[in-house]
Amino acid sequence: MECRSQCGACCIAPSISGPLPGMPQGKPAGIPCVHLMSDMRCAIFGQPERPAVCASFKAMKDVCGENKAQAMWLINELEMATC
């Protein structure tokens, strides 16, 4: 599966506990990453400063569902289950 355009759920729904460029305290769940552009793409995609947790994310139906709403729900459920 490839990332769907105009989604960005993986850059909004999960928390990131470690520091990332522009967010030294990490990213809370439900808050868009500062690097999420208006077209829902990552401004630092492929760059060395991109956090390892982001670089290792792979779009999968179990996480991304059929659409953005399902992706937001699924990732939120995973976030709550791992808190």
VEXVEXFI-296804 format. One record per residue (C-alpha): residue in one letter; x, y, z. Coordinates in steps of 0.1 Angstrom, whole numbers, plus 5000, padded with zeros to 4 digits. Each point is the difference from the previous one (the first is absolute). Layout:
<sites>
<a <X Y Z>>
...
</sites>
This chain:
<sites>
<m <5000 5000 5000>>
<e <5012 5035 4993>>
<c <4991 5031 5019>>
<r <4968 5016 4988>>
<s <5003 5036 4989>>
<q <4985 5027 5021>>
<c <4998 4978 5031>>
<g <5027 5009 5026>>
<a <4984 4979 5027>>
<c <5034 4985 5010>>
<c <5012 5036 5005>>
<i <4970 5010 5022>>
<a <4986 4971 5020>>
<p <5030 4985 5017>>
<s <5021 5015 5027>>
<i <5038 5001 4996>>
<s <5017 4999 5034>>
<g <5035 5010 4989>>
<p <5011 5034 4987>>
<l <4997 5008 4963>>
<p <5010 5031 4981>>
<g <4978 5029 5010>>
<m <4983 4979 5028>>
<p <5027 4995 5026>>
<q <4975 4986 5025>>
<g <4986 4975 4975>>
<k <4966 5000 4984>>
<p <4967 4994 5019>>
<a <4974 4976 4985>>
<g <4975 5018 4979>>
<i <5022 5030 4993>>
<p <5014 5004 4964>>
<c <5038 4998 4998>>
<v <5015 5034 4992>>
<h <5015 4984 4968>>
<l <4966 4990 4986>>
<m <4994 5023 4970>>
<s <4966 5012 4988>>
<d <4999 4972 4973>>
<m <5005 4975 5029>>
<r <5035 4990 4990>>
<c <5031 5001 5023>>
<a <5023 5030 4994>>
<i <5030 4979 5013>>
<f <4992 4967 4983>>
<g <5032 4983 4990>>
<q <5022 5024 5019>>
<p <5024 4988 5028>>
<e <4983 5021 5027>>
<r <4967 4981 4995>>
<p <4993 4980 5031>>
<a <5007 4963 4998>>
<v <4965 4992 5011>>
<c <4986 5019 4970>>
<a <5025 4985 4976>>
<s <4992 4965 5011>>
<f <4962 5004 4996>>
<k <4985 4979 4972>>
<a <4965 5005 4987>>
<m <4980 4969 5006>>
<k <4963 4993 4997>>
<d <4999 4990 5037>>
<v <5012 5035 5010>>
<c <4987 5021 4971>>
<g <4966 4985 4993>>
<e <4981 5009 4969>>
<n <5001 5038 5004>>
<k <5014 5028 5022>>
<a <4971 4998 5025>>
<q <5007 4963 5006>>
<a <5038 5007 5002>>
<m <4994 5027 5026>>
<w <4978 4976 5020>>
<l <5023 4970 4997>>
<i <5032 5019 5009>>
<n <4981 5016 5030>>
<e <4990 4966 5012>>
<l <5036 4988 4998>>
<e <5011 5031 5018>>
<m <4975 4994 5029>>
<a <5009 4963 5002>>
<t <5037 5008 5004>>
<c <4998 5029 5025>>
</sites>
